[in-house]
Amino acid sequence: MSRCSIEKIFPPTREAIARAARVLRDGGLVSIPTETVYGLGANALDQEAVNKIYKAKGRPADNPLILHVSSMREAACYAEINHKAELLMHHFWPGPLTIVLYSLAVVPAVTRANLDTVALRVPMNSIALELIRDAEIPIAAPSANKSGRPSPTTARIVYEDLGDSVDMIIDGGPTSIGIESTVVDATEGAVTILRPGGVTREMLERIVDVAPGDDPEIKYRSPGTRHRHYAPSISLSLWDGEKTDVFSETRGSKWCYMGLREPLPGSVRSVVFDSLEEYGRKLFSTMRDLESCGAEFIIADLPDDSGLGEAIRNRLMRASMDDDIG
């Protein structure tokens, strides 16, 4: 790691967190660890600071940001909180659940991509929470990577993607979940899952009524639904565990593999995970490792769509898309 990168990356000491809080208040960018992935943080109420996020990531302006706050009480400063939202916050905050609600006027339009809604969550990470409390501002924080790339799960990956675009990187070690938060719309009626994640559909259904499918009219209220995301630099093909056509198409090509099931023979490299949780935790880092193993494409095992499998399938399917979807 270069001298410059060492100067950018800080252990999560009390002094470093206090310094990061000052950087955020002054309009700078700080990458913070969460339980899901590393975020690229800025003062959510500062339009110029938020614009720096979009510029650093190369992020489309129509992709809203998530406000990271430290409590339900703080969330009420930025959104209209209803009974359903209170239930969700009580059961899943702190944690990997983002709730979309009608926004209050204090949140700049650029932060919410000109929508009338805002996305909020309380991260389940002591470093992130300490930083939010120190900074005394909501932190807008999408994943700390170039737009469209696999999300970062270590401080080193953040630096490799963003380099000097970020003022500080707080190193909290590898993330514990490895997949972005679940995003739900709780504005009215049944709760709608806009993006699956660490809080599963089954967990939500124990608490509130969940709409049976995605509502195309509101899905764009969530980040990660409008453009291609999570993609490695080489092509990604999907295997459902049954039809082996994807393997027969590899003749004469170098390919690598990741998943829960054992692949057919012939890969340059194979990564077989022990559990669904390990698949989720290592999904993005494995994509990044395999894209540099000398293969022409990756074959990824699609898990069943129950539990965490729904979120992993979502990420794999979006990563395998050729183009933006609108």
N, C-alpha and C positions, 0 to 999 in steps of 0.2 A: 504494500500500500504506500502511496506517495506521501511525501511530507505534507503536501497541501491537504490530502484527505485526512491525515492525522489531526491537522489543525481544525478540520470541520467536524470531526466526530468526538463526542464527549461522553464519558461515563455519566450515569444519572446521579451525580452528587448534588448536595444541597446548593452548592455554589453554581453549578452548571444549570440547574433548573431555574434558579433566580436570574441568571444571565439570559436564559432563553425567554423567560417572561418579559424581560426588558426589551429584547429583540422584537417580540411580538407586539408589545405596546407601541414600539417605535415604527411599526409598519414592515418589519422584516419577515422572512420565511424560516420556520423551524420544522424539521422532520421529527415526529414524535412516535414512540412505540405505542401500540395498543394491543389488545388481545387478538385482534383480527389480522390486520396488516399495518405497516408503517404508514402514517399519514403525513401529508405536506401541509403544515399548519400556518394560518395567518389570522389576523384579527378579522373576524367575520363582519364587523361593523364598519370596517375601513375599506372603502371602495378601491382605493389605489393598491392596498395590500392584497385584496382578493384578486385584482387583475394580475398581480405578480404570479399567483398560483396558475392561472390560465396560461400565462406566457411561459412559465417554467416547464409546464407539462405538455404544452402544445394542445391544450384541452379545448374542445369546441365550446363556445359561449352558451350553447343551449343545454349544457349538461349541469344541472344544479349541484350545489355543494351541501355537505352535511355539517351542521353546527354541533360541535362537541361541547357539552356543558357539564357542570359538576353535580347537578341535582334537579329534581322535579320543580322545585321552587324557582330555580334559575330558568328552566325551560319556559315557565309561564311568563317570563319577561319578553319572549320572542314569538309565542304562538298562542292560539286560542285552545286551551286545554279542555277537553270534554271527558265524560265519564269513562268511555272506552279507553281513551288514552291514559287516564289515571290508573285503570286496572292493569294495563300493559306495563306502565312505568313501575308500578308497585311490584309486579312479579318478575320483570326482566331487566330492570336497571339497578345497578350498573350491569352492562352486558351487551352482547352483540345484536341489539335490536334498535333500529332506527325508525322513528315514527314521523310520518308526514301529516302535518296539520295546517290549518289556515294560518298564514303569517300575520304578525303584527307589523305596522309600518316602520318600526325601528330597524328591521332587517333590510339592508340595501337590495335593490332589484338585481344587481349583478351577482350577489351571493346565491339567490334563488332562481337564477336564469330567467328573470322576468315573469315567474309564475306567481300565483296568489297564495302558494303554499310554501312551507319551509320544512326541511328534514332535520330532526334532532335526535341525539343520543347521548347517553352517559357511558363512557368507556369503562370496562372492567380491568383497568390497569392503573396501578398506584402512581406510576411516573406521570402518565397523562393527566390523571386527576390532580396531582400536586401542581403540575404546570398550569392547568386551567384555573385553579384557585389562586395561584401566585399572580397570574397575568390579570385576573379579574375581568376577563372578557370571554365571550364565546369564541371558540377556535374553529374556523372553517378548515376542514382537512379531508380532501380526497386522498387516494392512495399516492404515495410519494414516488412515482415513476413517470416515465414518458407515456403520454396517452396512448392506449392500445396495447401496451406491453404487459406481461405478467406482473401482478402486484408484488411489491417488495415485502419480504418477511424477515430481513436483517438490515442493519445499518449499512453494511458494506454494499448491498445491492442498491440502496438509496443513493449512495455516493456514485456508484458506477453509472446510474441512470441520469442523475441530476447535477453532480459535480458542483461547480461554483454557482449554480442557480439558487442554491439553498444556503442560508447564512449559518445554520447550525444543524447538526444531527445528533439527537440524544440516543445513545445506544442502550437499548433495554434487552438485548439478546434476541434470539429467535422468537417470533410470535407464537402463542400457544394454540390458536385456532387455525390461522393461515388462510382463511377465506373471509371476505368482507361481510359486514353485518347484514342480517335480514332487514329489508325495508318494507314497511307496511303503511298503507294509507288508512288513517283512522278519522278522516274528516266527517264522514256520515255513513249511515247504514252499516252493513257488515264490513269487517276489516278485510282489506284486499292486500295480498302479498304482491308487491311490485318487484322484489328481488329476493330470492331465497338465500339463506345464509346460516349462521351458527345457531339461531333460534329456529327450530324446525316448525313445519306446518302442524305436526302433531302436538307440539308443545303449546302453540298458540290456540289450537282448538280446545284445549282444556280450560282456557280462560275466557275466550270471546268467540262470537260467531265469525267464521272466516268464509269469505266468498269462495265459490268452488273453482274459479279460474281467474286469469288475469283480465282486467278491464282495459282494453286498448285506449280508452278515452283518458285514463288517469295514469297509465304506466310511466309516462314521461315525467311525472313528478319525482321520480327516483333517479339518482345517478346510476350509470351502468346499464341502461336499458335502450339507449338510442343509437349508440355507435358500437363498432367492433371493439372488443376489449380482450385483455388477458392473453394475447396471442404471442407465441414464441416467434423467432425469426425464420423458422422453417415451417413447412406445412404441417398441419395436424389432422389426422384421420381418426375416425371414431369406430370402435368395435363394441357391439352389444353383447358379446360373449357367445353368440350363436352362429350367425352367418360368418363364414370365413372369407368372404369375397375380398375384404380389405387386405388380407394377407396374400391372396393369389395375385393381387394387383402389384405386389412388391417385387415381382420377378425382375432381376437385373438392377434393382435399386437397393441402396443402403437405407435401412430404417432402424429405429429404436422404439422402445415400448415402455409404457408405464400403466399400472393398474393393479387390481386385486386378484385377477385370474392369471394363470400361467399362459403366456402367449405360445403361438406356434413357433418352431425353431427358425433361426435365421437372422435374428436381430443383431445389430452392432452392439447394442447394450440394452438390457432389460432391468426395470425397477419394479419389483412386486411388493406391494405394501401389505402389512400384517392386518390392517383394520381400516374401516371407513374413516375413522378419525385421523389415522396416520396419512391416508390418501389426501384428506382435506388439508392437514397441517403442512404437508410437503408438496402439494400440487404445484404451486407456482415456482418454488425453488427447483423442483425436479424438471419442470419445463425449461428453465434457464440452463440447467446442467446439460440436459439432453440436446439442446439446440447447438451445442458446441462439441458434440461427440463425434462429428464426422459423418453423420447420417443426413439423408436428403429430406426425411420427414419422420414425424412421430406418430405412432399408433397408440391411442389412449383408450383404455377400457371404460365404457360407460356403466356406472353402477346403477342399481335399481333406484327408483325415484322416491323411496321412502326415507324418512329421517334426513340425515346430512347428505344422503345421496342426491336429493333434489338440487341442493346448492352446487355440488360437484358437477352434476350433469349440466346445469345452467352455465357454469364457467367453461366447461369443455365445448359445449355447443356454440357459445359465443366466440370462443377462441378459434374454432374451426371455420367460421364464416369468412367468405372471400372479401366482402365489401361491407360498407356501412348499410344499415337497414332502414335509414330514413330519419 
